[in-house]
Amino acid sequence: MTIGIQSEPAPIMVMPPVFKRTSLSTLFVQSPEISLKKGKVIFSGHNGHQHVYLVTKGMVKLYSYHDGKEMMEDYFLKGELINCHIFSTNERTDLVAETMSQSTCIRKLPVQSFRQAIEHDPLLYKEILTSISNSLERTQERLRRLTLLDSRKRIIHFLLSHTKKAGRRVGYEFVIKPAITHKEMGTIAGTSRQTATTVLNELRSKGIIHFNRSYIIVRNLEALEAVAGIKS
């Protein structure tokens, strides 16, 4: 006796679109862009572990409190990822992410979706490791400055690194817009607003930079490197 077995075609498994992405920018493209004003807290405490964030415009700072004082951990610009620490087994709940510029935009993705996307895309995983490495390098550099440099030199070194990171080259000059405030610059450099103001005015009097509330222009990058004690 012959038994007829009717075979059905195996269902085609369609990978969710999020898993086909190969870069940070395209990974977040389906998430709505959120526009935030300056001083808006994006996350704090335990709710920081729910999403991964991509900065699409403006600037965001990451900080913690120690003995009632704010300590800068890192800051992020357009195209940078916030929440790399979620991959650590030692999750921190003391971190706060807050917007630094008047017009800041972000996109967010649930942590679980983000982790699954990385598991399915080795190229994306490599990009994430690069992002984590860059954040660690910035932290190490900031600690090195705090240990080896006086407050004046810390402001100059920060301005130099910030120019290379955020400055837009226009001819021989570099334009940083929006401008970071003197208070924020002092916080990142581990010194006071007054020190930042004094150093910036000194650099402006020498014709190395020009600034107002909207932007900073570095007129002579080589001169700024010389003041910082860095050989070109």
Secondary structure, 3 states (H helix, E strand, C coil): CCCCCCCCCCCCCCCCHHHHCCCHHHHCCCCCCEEECCCCEEEEHHHHHCEEEEEEECEEEEEEEECCEEEEEEEEECCCEECHHHHCCCCCCCCEEEECCCCEEEEEEEHHHHHHHHHHCHHHHHHHHHHHHHHHHHHHHHHHHHHHCCHHHHHHHHHHHHHHHHCEEECCEEEECCCCCHHHHHHHHCCCHHHHHHHHHHHHHCCCEEECCCCEEECCHHHHHHHHCCCC
